[in-house]
Amino acid sequence: MEITKEILESILDAYSYEIVFVDRQHIVRYMNKTAKERYGERVKINQSLFNCHSENSKVKIEEFLKTRL
């Protein structure tokens, strides 16, 4: 069985946790159903993840990501 984009999205949408994928430039590339419901209009696909964070949060996120990449 081939795992298509639609099947993968269905699996991720079934999770009750927020799932947000961003690229290395912090652009949101995917949000599952739960994330869309929780974050509403604050976080949008193809926009910066930082649009919904304070300056202090941005610094903390960037520091965290430096240790993971």
JOGI-V230024 format. One record per pair of residues at least 24 apart in sequence whose ideal C-beta (glycine too) atoms are under 10 Angstrom apart, sorted by sequence separation. I is the first residue (numbers start at 1). J is the second residue. If there is no record, write none. Layout:
I;J
I;J
This chain:
9;33
21;45
25;49
26;50
28;52
18;43
20;45
26;51
22;48
23;49
22;49
26;53
22;50
20;49
26;58
26;61
26;62
22;61
26;65
24;65
22;65
24;69
